[in-house]
Amino acid sequence: MARHYAPRAVLRHLPLHLINSFVSSGGIAVGPGWDALAEGDVTALYAAWRDLPPGHREAVELMLRHVHEMASEAAVRGMIAEARHRGREIADDVAAFDGHHAKALWVLINHPPAFHTARQLLAAAFPNGRFWNLTDGFGGTAYDASRDALQNLRGAVSALYREQGRGHRCTSEEYERDGCLYAFLYLDDYTHTHTAHDPRGTLTRSPLRPAFEVVYVYNPCRGTLDLFAHGDRRWRDELRDRFCRHVLHRHAPFGASGRRSYRLDRLTDRAFPLPTDPARGILGAVVRRLRLTTIDDTTQFVTLETKADSRASVYDMLDRHFPLPQFPRHTLRVNQVTFTVRHCSAGSERVRTMSFDVSFPDACNLKSLPHDQREVGEWCLRQWGILNDTPGDADADSDDNPDGGTDGAGRAA
């Protein structure tokens, strides 16, 4: 919902009597020149706003920002629908005003809960940006919005972020609208130093612990879960899995239809075949690294890795550290794997090795390799039954580095 914002431009769209209603209802102290303002004199109105005392000026600006965000046809429909959900029919009242800005301000003044809830729901209904992730394939699974389920979700998300030294407190707001569940979680962030002028104009520095947001939007009719969260892929996957566990009471789907995904859990079996094709120049393949977790605790990982020139097998390490009697293979999950493939380019007799990483559910760094090596890797992943994709999505991977960083390029030697 990012839109260009300028206070003077927003004031130009707002009737003076609505601004006066907001100022009066908010207890905002205005100067003696405010009563002399005339409708349409935006220059004088802008100057009067700038001359408001600190605190009151910021309150008006916050209103201008929020009203500007909600100045659209979709937002107006959302506010009307939210007011109706709360038992108030405001469509005729809103229609009496010209322009989306005026309609939004009238709702903010007269029905603030409907305004603010509609603002949240609108932002979540049209996810945009790199921190939104979609998972589909839930197939109409019903959600559990009971008090216990949502409390368990808050506790699980809070526990995840406490590993980073934040998230000690978590507050949530949940809404059920049109068959969908919206869950907004607010967690304590790291302590920041807030530098600002106090009302007396003195520069002060004080500790501030802001809250950051995690948003879930689950649509059972479409079988989709939208998740908003900052951070790398591992944290987003964990947040998704905890919602599935506590609210849907099931595991996340294997992968999103229409987007490539990777099935890795079968790689815990040392007999899992990795067929090659000398006619294609693909001569051999091995698993060099496994990053494992267990079904019971997906927050901790163990990495098993051998050197490229070592004769030791990663599966010997797996059997040694995870003996079968104690760890049946179906209880282990593979979070990430590194393959090393021996191949020979067309028209060349030189045998080369290439290594690449694949992470569950949908990350692979093959995209960073030269085209011929990428083709080798993708052929292998399809032949092995690990890659699931659909025609035309060869560029679907948005994260070259499975760990979410910038230095995870594939390795070729």
Contacts in CASP RR format, 6 or more apart in sequence:
PFRMAT RR
TARGET T0000
AUTHOR 0000-0000-0000
METHOD contacts of the structure
MODEL  1
MARHYAPRAVLRHLPLHLINSFVSSGGIAVGPGWDALAEGDVTALYAAWR
DLPPGHREAVELMLRHVHEMASEAAVRGMIAEARHRGREIADDVAAFDGH
HAKALWVLINHPPAFHTARQLLAAAFPNGRFWNLTDGFGGTAYDASRDAL
QNLRGAVSALYREQGRGHRCTSEEYERDGCLYAFLYLDDYTHTHTAHDPR
GTLTRSPLRPAFEVVYVYNPCRGTLDLFAHGDRRWRDELRDRFCRHVLHR
HAPFGASGRRSYRLDRLTDRAFPLPTDPARGILGAVVRRLRLTTIDDTTQ
FVTLETKADSRASVYDMLDRHFPLPQFPRHTLRVNQVTFTVRHCSAGSER
VRTMSFDVSFPDACNLKSLPHDQREVGEWCLRQWGILNDTPGDADADSDD
NPDGGTDGAGRAA
1 69 0 8 1.000
1 122 0 8 1.000
1 123 0 8 1.000
1 126 0 8 1.000
1 128 0 8 1.000
2 128 0 8 1.000
3 68 0 8 1.000
3 69 0 8 1.000
5 64 0 8 1.000
5 65 0 8 1.000
5 68 0 8 1.000
7 46 0 8 1.000
7 49 0 8 1.000
7 61 0 8 1.000
7 64 0 8 1.000
8 42 0 8 1.000
8 46 0 8 1.000
10 64 0 8 1.000
10 67 0 8 1.000
10 68 0 8 1.000
10 101 0 8 1.000
11 19 0 8 1.000
11 42 0 8 1.000
11 45 0 8 1.000
11 46 0 8 1.000
11 49 0 8 1.000
11 64 0 8 1.000
12 40 0 8 1.000
12 42 0 8 1.000
13 71 0 8 1.000
13 99 0 8 1.000
13 100 0 8 1.000
13 101 0 8 1.000
13 102 0 8 1.000
14 67 0 8 1.000
14 101 0 8 1.000
14 102 0 8 1.000
14 105 0 8 1.000
15 39 0 8 1.000
15 97 0 8 1.000
15 102 0 8 1.000
16 37 0 8 1.000
16 38 0 8 1.000
16 39 0 8 1.000
16 40 0 8 1.000
16 45 0 8 1.000
17 39 0 8 1.000
18 97 0 8 1.000
18 102 0 8 1.000
18 105 0 8 1.000
18 106 0 8 1.000
18 109 0 8 1.000
19 45 0 8 1.000
19 105 0 8 1.000
21 109 0 8 1.000
22 28 0 8 1.000
22 60 0 8 1.000
22 63 0 8 1.000
22 105 0 8 1.000
22 108 0 8 1.000
22 109 0 8 1.000
23 30 0 8 1.000
23 34 0 8 1.000
23 60 0 8 1.000
25 109 0 8 1.000
26 59 0 8 1.000
28 52 0 8 1.000
28 56 0 8 1.000
28 59 0 8 1.000
28 60 0 8 1.000
29 52 0 8 1.000
29 53 0 8 1.000
29 56 0 8 1.000
30 48 0 8 1.000
30 52 0 8 1.000
30 56 0 8 1.000
31 48 0 8 1.000
31 51 0 8 1.000
31 52 0 8 1.000
33 48 0 8 1.000
34 48 0 8 1.000
36 44 0 8 1.000
37 44 0 8 1.000
37 45 0 8 1.000
37 48 0 8 1.000
38 44 0 8 1.000
49 57 0 8 1.000
49 60 0 8 1.000
49 61 0 8 1.000
50 57 0 8 1.000
52 60 0 8 1.000
53 199 0 8 1.000
54 197 0 8 1.000
54 199 0 8 1.000
54 201 0 8 1.000
55 199 0 8 1.000
63 105 0 8 1.000
63 108 0 8 1.000
66 104 0 8 1.000
66 108 0 8 1.000
66 115 0 8 1.000
66 119 0 8 1.000
67 101 0 8 1.000
67 104 0 8 1.000
67 105 0 8 1.000
67 108 0 8 1.000
68 101 0 8 1.000
69 75 0 8 1.000
69 119 0 8 1.000
70 76 0 8 1.000
70 79 0 8 1.000
70 100 0 8 1.000
70 104 0 8 1.000
70 107 0 8 1.000
70 108 0 8 1.000
70 115 0 8 1.000
70 118 0 8 1.000
70 119 0 8 1.000
70 122 0 8 1.000
71 99 0 8 1.000
71 100 0 8 1.000
71 101 0 8 1.000
71 103 0 8 1.000
71 104 0 8 1.000
72 100 0 8 1.000
73 100 0 8 1.000
74 122 0 8 1.000
74 126 0 8 1.000
75 100 0 8 1.000
75 104 0 8 1.000
75 118 0 8 1.000
75 119 0 8 1.000
75 122 0 8 1.000
76 94 0 8 1.000
76 100 0 8 1.000
76 103 0 8 1.000
76 104 0 8 1.000
78 118 0 8 1.000
78 121 0 8 1.000
78 122 0 8 1.000
79 90 0 8 1.000
79 94 0 8 1.000
79 103 0 8 1.000
79 104 0 8 1.000
79 107 0 8 1.000
79 111 0 8 1.000
79 114 0 8 1.000
79 115 0 8 1.000
79 118 0 8 1.000
80 90 0 8 1.000
80 91 0 8 1.000
80 94 0 8 1.000
81 118 0 8 1.000
81 177 0 8 1.000
82 114 0 8 1.000
82 117 0 8 1.000
82 118 0 8 1.000
82 121 0 8 1.000
82 177 0 8 1.000
83 89 0 8 1.000
83 90 0 8 1.000
83 107 0 8 1.000
83 111 0 8 1.000
83 114 0 8 1.000
84 90 0 8 1.000
84 91 0 8 1.000
85 177 0 8 1.000
86 111 0 8 1.000
86 113 0 8 1.000
86 114 0 8 1.000
88 111 0 8 1.000
88 114 0 8 1.000
90 107 0 8 1.000
90 110 0 8 1.000
90 111 0 8 1.000
90 114 0 8 1.000
93 106 0 8 1.000
93 110 0 8 1.000
94 103 0 8 1.000
94 106 0 8 1.000
94 107 0 8 1.000
97 103 0 8 1.000
97 106 0 8 1.000
104 115 0 8 1.000
107 114 0 8 1.000
107 115 0 8 1.000
107 118 0 8 1.000
108 115 0 8 1.000
117 175 0 8 1.000
120 173 0 8 1.000
120 175 0 8 1.000
120 182 0 8 1.000
120 184 0 8 1.000
121 175 0 8 1.000
121 177 0 8 1.000
121 182 0 8 1.000
124 182 0 8 1.000
124 184 0 8 1.000
124 215 0 8 1.000
124 217 0 8 1.000
124 226 0 8 1.000
124 228 0 8 1.000
125 217 0 8 1.000
127 134 0 8 1.000
127 217 0 8 1.000
127 226 0 8 1.000
127 228 0 8 1.000
130 398 0 8 1.000
131 228 0 8 1.000
131 229 0 8 1.000
131 230 0 8 1.000
131 231 0 8 1.000
132 226 0 8 1.000
132 227 0 8 1.000
132 228 0 8 1.000
133 226 0 8 1.000
133 227 0 8 1.000
133 228 0 8 1.000
133 229 0 8 1.000
133 236 0 8 1.000
133 240 0 8 1.000
134 224 0 8 1.000
134 225 0 8 1.000
134 226 0 8 1.000
134 227 0 8 1.000
134 256 0 8 1.000
135 224 0 8 1.000
135 225 0 8 1.000
135 227 0 8 1.000
135 240 0 8 1.000
135 252 0 8 1.000
135 253 0 8 1.000
135 255 0 8 1.000
135 256 0 8 1.000
136 222 0 8 1.000
136 223 0 8 1.000
136 224 0 8 1.000
136 225 0 8 1.000
136 253 0 8 1.000
136 255 0 8 1.000
136 256 0 8 1.000
136 257 0 8 1.000
137 223 0 8 1.000
137 224 0 8 1.000
137 253 0 8 1.000
137 255 0 8 1.000
137 256 0 8 1.000
137 257 0 8 1.000
138 218 0 8 1.000
138 220 0 8 1.000
138 223 0 8 1.000
138 224 0 8 1.000
138 225 0 8 1.000
138 248 0 8 1.000
138 253 0 8 1.000
139 220 0 8 1.000
139 223 0 8 1.000
140 220 0 8 1.000
140 221 0 8 1.000
140 223 0 8 1.000
141 220 0 8 1.000
141 223 0 8 1.000
141 248 0 8 1.000
141 250 0 8 1.000
142 220 0 8 1.000
142 248 0 8 1.000
143 181 0 8 1.000
143 218 0 8 1.000
143 220 0 8 1.000
143 247 0 8 1.000
143 248 0 8 1.000
144 246 0 8 1.000
144 247 0 8 1.000
144 248 0 8 1.000
144 249 0 8 1.000
145 174 0 8 1.000
145 176 0 8 1.000
145 181 0 8 1.000
145 247 0 8 1.000
149 246 0 8 1.000
149 247 0 8 1.000
150 172 0 8 1.000
150 174 0 8 1.000
150 183 0 8 1.000
150 246 0 8 1.000
150 247 0 8 1.000
152 246 0 8 1.000
153 172 0 8 1.000
153 183 0 8 1.000
153 185 0 8 1.000
153 242 0 8 1.000
153 243 0 8 1.000
153 246 0 8 1.000
153 247 0 8 1.000
154 170 0 8 1.000
154 171 0 8 1.000
154 172 0 8 1.000
154 185 0 8 1.000
155 170 0 8 1.000
156 242 0 8 1.000
156 245 0 8 1.000
156 246 0 8 1.000
157 170 0 8 1.000
157 185 0 8 1.000
157 187 0 8 1.000
157 214 0 8 1.000
157 239 0 8 1.000
157 242 0 8 1.000
158 167 0 8 1.000
158 168 0 8 1.000
158 169 0 8 1.000
158 170 0 8 1.000
158 187 0 8 1.000
159 299 0 8 1.000
160 235 0 8 1.000
160 238 0 8 1.000
160 239 0 8 1.000
160 242 0 8 1.000
160 299 0 8 1.000
161 167 0 8 1.000
161 187 0 8 1.000
162 168 0 8 1.000
163 299 0 8 1.000
165 190 0 8 1.000
166 187 0 8 1.000
166 188 0 8 1.000
166 189 0 8 1.000
166 190 0 8 1.000
167 187 0 8 1.000
167 188 0 8 1.000
167 189 0 8 1.000
168 188 0 8 1.000
169 187 0 8 1.000
169 188 0 8 1.000
170 185 0 8 1.000
170 186 0 8 1.000
170 187 0 8 1.000
170 188 0 8 1.000
171 185 0 8 1.000
171 186 0 8 1.000
171 211 0 8 1.000
172 183 0 8 1.000
172 184 0 8 1.000
172 185 0 8 1.000
172 186 0 8 1.000
173 183 0 8 1.000
173 184 0 8 1.000
173 186 0 8 1.000
174 181 0 8 1.000
174 182 0 8 1.000
174 183 0 8 1.000
174 184 0 8 1.000
175 181 0 8 1.000
175 182 0 8 1.000
176 182 0 8 1.000
179 219 0 8 1.000
179 220 0 8 1.000
179 221 0 8 1.000
180 217 0 8 1.000
180 218 0 8 1.000
180 219 0 8 1.000
180 220 0 8 1.000
180 221 0 8 1.000
181 216 0 8 1.000
181 217 0 8 1.000
181 218 0 8 1.000
181 247 0 8 1.000
182 215 0 8 1.000
182 216 0 8 1.000
182 217 0 8 1.000
183 215 0 8 1.000
183 216 0 8 1.000
183 217 0 8 1.000
183 218 0 8 1.000
183 243 0 8 1.000
183 247 0 8 1.000
184 213 0 8 1.000
184 214 0 8 1.000
184 215 0 8 1.000
185 213 0 8 1.000
185 214 0 8 1.000
185 215 0 8 1.000
185 216 0 8 1.000
186 211 0 8 1.000
186 212 0 8 1.000
186 213 0 8 1.000
187 211 0 8 1.000
187 212 0 8 1.000
187 213 0 8 1.000
187 214 0 8 1.000
188 209 0 8 1.000
188 211 0 8 1.000
189 209 0 8 1.000
189 210 0 8 1.000
189 211 0 8 1.000
189 212 0 8 1.000
190 209 0 8 1.000
191 207 0 8 1.000
191 208 0 8 1.000
191 209 0 8 1.000
192 207 0 8 1.000
192 208 0 8 1.000
192 209 0 8 1.000
192 210 0 8 1.000
193 205 0 8 1.000
193 206 0 8 1.000
193 207 0 8 1.000
193 208 0 8 1.000
194 205 0 8 1.000
194 206 0 8 1.000
194 207 0 8 1.000
194 208 0 8 1.000
195 203 0 8 1.000
195 204 0 8 1.000
195 205 0 8 1.000
196 203 0 8 1.000
196 204 0 8 1.000
197 203 0 8 1.000
197 204 0 8 1.000
198 204 0 8 1.000
212 230 0 8 1.000
213 228 0 8 1.000
214 227 0 8 1.000
214 228 0 8 1.000
214 229 0 8 1.000
214 239 0 8 1.000
215 226 0 8 1.000
215 227 0 8 1.000
215 228 0 8 1.000
215 229 0 8 1.000
216 225 0 8 1.000
216 226 0 8 1.000
216 227 0 8 1.000
216 243 0 8 1.000
216 247 0 8 1.000
217 225 0 8 1.000
217 226 0 8 1.000
217 227 0 8 1.000
218 224 0 8 1.000
218 225 0 8 1.000
218 226 0 8 1.000
218 243 0 8 1.000
218 247 0 8 1.000
218 248 0 8 1.000
219 225 0 8 1.000
219 226 0 8 1.000
225 240 0 8 1.000
225 243 0 8 1.000
225 244 0 8 1.000
227 236 0 8 1.000
227 239 0 8 1.000
227 240 0 8 1.000
227 243 0 8 1.000
229 235 0 8 1.000
229 236 0 8 1.000
229 239 0 8 1.000
231 404 0 8 1.000
232 403 0 8 1.000
232 404 0 8 1.000
232 405 0 8 1.000
233 359 0 8 1.000
233 363 0 8 1.000
233 399 0 8 1.000
233 402 0 8 1.000
233 403 0 8 1.000
233 404 0 8 1.000
234 335 0 8 1.000
234 403 0 8 1.000
234 404 0 8 1.000
237 360 0 8 1.000
237 361 0 8 1.000
238 298 0 8 1.000
238 299 0 8 1.000
240 252 0 8 1.000
241 251 0 8 1.000
241 252 0 8 1.000
241 298 0 8 1.000
244 250 0 8 1.000
244 251 0 8 1.000
244 252 0 8 1.000
245 251 0 8 1.000
252 361 0 8 1.000
254 261 0 8 1.000
254 263 0 8 1.000
254 361 0 8 1.000
254 388 0 8 1.000
255 261 0 8 1.000
255 361 0 8 1.000
255 362 0 8 1.000
255 388 0 8 1.000
256 361 0 8 1.000
256 362 0 8 1.000
257 390 0 8 1.000
258 389 0 8 1.000
258 390 0 8 1.000
258 393 0 8 1.000
258 396 0 8 1.000
259 362 0 8 1.000
259 389 0 8 1.000
259 393 0 8 1.000
259 396 0 8 1.000
260 362 0 8 1.000
260 364 0 8 1.000
260 387 0 8 1.000
260 388 0 8 1.000
260 389 0 8 1.000
260 390 0 8 1.000
260 393 0 8 1.000
260 396 0 8 1.000
260 397 0 8 1.000
261 361 0 8 1.000
261 362 0 8 1.000
261 387 0 8 1.000
261 388 0 8 1.000
261 389 0 8 1.000
262 358 0 8 1.000
262 359 0 8 1.000
262 360 0 8 1.000
262 361 0 8 1.000
262 362 0 8 1.000
262 363 0 8 1.000
262 364 0 8 1.000
262 381 0 8 1.000
262 386 0 8 1.000
262 387 0 8 1.000
262 388 0 8 1.000
263 385 0 8 1.000
263 386 0 8 1.000
263 388 0 8 1.000
264 333 0 8 1.000
264 334 0 8 1.000
264 335 0 8 1.000
264 336 0 8 1.000
264 337 0 8 1.000
264 358 0 8 1.000
264 360 0 8 1.000
264 386 0 8 1.000
265 332 0 8 1.000
265 333 0 8 1.000
265 334 0 8 1.000
266 272 0 8 1.000
267 287 0 8 1.000
267 290 0 8 1.000
267 334 0 8 1.000
267 337 0 8 1.000
267 386 0 8 1.000
268 290 0 8 1.000
268 292 0 8 1.000
268 318 0 8 1.000
268 329 0 8 1.000
268 332 0 8 1.000
268 334 0 8 1.000
269 329 0 8 1.000
270 313 0 8 1.000
270 315 0 8 1.000
270 318 0 8 1.000
270 319 0 8 1.000
272 384 0 8 1.000
273 384 0 8 1.000
274 284 0 8 1.000
274 285 0 8 1.000
274 286 0 8 1.000
274 287 0 8 1.000
274 339 0 8 1.000
274 380 0 8 1.000
274 384 0 8 1.000
275 383 0 8 1.000
275 384 0 8 1.000
276 282 0 8 1.000
276 283 0 8 1.000
276 284 0 8 1.000
276 285 0 8 1.000
276 341 0 8 1.000
276 380 0 8 1.000
277 379 0 8 1.000
277 383 0 8 1.000
280 376 0 8 1.000
280 379 0 8 1.000
281 343 0 8 1.000
281 344 0 8 1.000
281 345 0 8 1.000
281 346 0 8 1.000
281 376 0 8 1.000
282 341 0 8 1.000
282 342 0 8 1.000
282 343 0 8 1.000
282 376 0 8 1.000
282 379 0 8 1.000
282 380 0 8 1.000
283 342 0 8 1.000
283 343 0 8 1.000
283 344 0 8 1.000
283 351 0 8 1.000
284 341 0 8 1.000
284 342 0 8 1.000
284 343 0 8 1.000
285 339 0 8 1.000
285 340 0 8 1.000
285 341 0 8 1.000
285 342 0 8 1.000
285 380 0 8 1.000
286 313 0 8 1.000
286 339 0 8 1.000
286 340 0 8 1.000
287 314 0 8 1.000
287 315 0 8 1.000
287 337 0 8 1.000
287 338 0 8 1.000
287 339 0 8 1.000
288 305 0 8 1.000
288 306 0 8 1.000
288 308 0 8 1.000
288 314 0 8 1.000
288 338 0 8 1.000
288 339 0 8 1.000
288 340 0 8 1.000
288 355 0 8 1.000
289 303 0 8 1.000
289 304 0 8 1.000
289 305 0 8 1.000
289 306 0 8 1.000
289 314 0 8 1.000
289 336 0 8 1.000
289 337 0 8 1.000
289 338 0 8 1.000
289 357 0 8 1.000
290 303 0 8 1.000
290 304 0 8 1.000
290 305 0 8 1.000
290 314 0 8 1.000
290 318 0 8 1.000
290 334 0 8 1.000
290 336 0 8 1.000
290 337 0 8 1.000
291 301 0 8 1.000
291 302 0 8 1.000
291 303 0 8 1.000
291 304 0 8 1.000
291 334 0 8 1.000
291 335 0 8 1.000
291 336 0 8 1.000
291 337 0 8 1.000
292 301 0 8 1.000
292 302 0 8 1.000
292 303 0 8 1.000
292 304 0 8 1.000
292 318 0 8 1.000
292 322 0 8 1.000
292 332 0 8 1.000
292 333 0 8 1.000
292 334 0 8 1.000
292 335 0 8 1.000
293 299 0 8 1.000
293 300 0 8 1.000
293 301 0 8 1.000
293 302 0 8 1.000
293 332 0 8 1.000
293 333 0 8 1.000
293 335 0 8 1.000
294 300 0 8 1.000
294 327 0 8 1.000
294 331 0 8 1.000
294 332 0 8 1.000
294 333 0 8 1.000
295 331 0 8 1.000
295 332 0 8 1.000
295 333 0 8 1.000
296 331 0 8 1.000
298 333 0 8 1.000
301 335 0 8 1.000
302 321 0 8 1.000
304 314 0 8 1.000
304 317 0 8 1.000
304 318 0 8 1.000
304 321 0 8 1.000
305 314 0 8 1.000
305 338 0 8 1.000
306 312 0 8 1.000
306 313 0 8 1.000
306 314 0 8 1.000
306 317 0 8 1.000
308 340 0 8 1.000
308 353 0 8 1.000
308 355 0 8 1.000
308 413 0 8 1.000
322 332 0 8 1.000
333 360 0 8 1.000
334 360 0 8 1.000
335 359 0 8 1.000
335 360 0 8 1.000
336 357 0 8 1.000
336 358 0 8 1.000
336 359 0 8 1.000
336 360 0 8 1.000
336 402 0 8 1.000
337 357 0 8 1.000
337 358 0 8 1.000
338 355 0 8 1.000
338 356 0 8 1.000
338 357 0 8 1.000
339 355 0 8 1.000
339 356 0 8 1.000
339 358 0 8 1.000
339 377 0 8 1.000
339 380 0 8 1.000
340 353 0 8 1.000
340 354 0 8 1.000
340 355 0 8 1.000
341 353 0 8 1.000
341 354 0 8 1.000
341 355 0 8 1.000
341 356 0 8 1.000
341 376 0 8 1.000
341 377 0 8 1.000
341 380 0 8 1.000
342 351 0 8 1.000
342 352 0 8 1.000
342 353 0 8 1.000
343 351 0 8 1.000
343 352 0 8 1.000
343 353 0 8 1.000
343 354 0 8 1.000
343 373 0 8 1.000
343 376 0 8 1.000
344 350 0 8 1.000
344 351 0 8 1.000
344 352 0 8 1.000
345 352 0 8 1.000
345 372 0 8 1.000
346 372 0 8 1.000
352 412 0 8 1.000
352 413 0 8 1.000
353 412 0 8 1.000
353 413 0 8 1.000
354 369 0 8 1.000
354 373 0 8 1.000
354 376 0 8 1.000
354 377 0 8 1.000
354 410 0 8 1.000
354 411 0 8 1.000
354 412 0 8 1.000
354 413 0 8 1.000
355 410 0 8 1.000
355 411 0 8 1.000
355 412 0 8 1.000
355 413 0 8 1.000
356 364 0 8 1.000
356 365 0 8 1.000
356 366 0 8 1.000
356 369 0 8 1.000
356 377 0 8 1.000
356 410 0 8 1.000
356 411 0 8 1.000
357 364 0 8 1.000
357 365 0 8 1.000
357 402 0 8 1.000
357 408 0 8 1.000
357 410 0 8 1.000
358 364 0 8 1.000
358 381 0 8 1.000
358 386 0 8 1.000
358 402 0 8 1.000
359 402 0 8 1.000
359 403 0 8 1.000
362 397 0 8 1.000
363 397 0 8 1.000
363 399 0 8 1.000
363 401 0 8 1.000
363 402 0 8 1.000
363 404 0 8 1.000
364 381 0 8 1.000
364 397 0 8 1.000
364 402 0 8 1.000
365 400 0 8 1.000
365 401 0 8 1.000
365 402 0 8 1.000
365 408 0 8 1.000
365 409 0 8 1.000
365 410 0 8 1.000
366 373 0 8 1.000
366 374 0 8 1.000
366 377 0 8 1.000
366 378 0 8 1.000
366 397 0 8 1.000
366 410 0 8 1.000
367 374 0 8 1.000
367 395 0 8 1.000
367 397 0 8 1.000
367 400 0 8 1.000
368 400 0 8 1.000
368 408 0 8 1.000
368 409 0 8 1.000
368 410 0 8 1.000
369 409 0 8 1.000
369 410 0 8 1.000
369 412 0 8 1.000
370 412 0 8 1.000
373 412 0 8 1.000
378 387 0 8 1.000
378 394 0 8 1.000
381 387 0 8 1.000
382 389 0 8 1.000
389 396 0 8 1.000
400 408 0 8 1.000
400 409 0 8 1.000
401 407 0 8 1.000
401 408 0 8 1.000
401 409 0 8 1.000
402 408 0 8 1.000
END
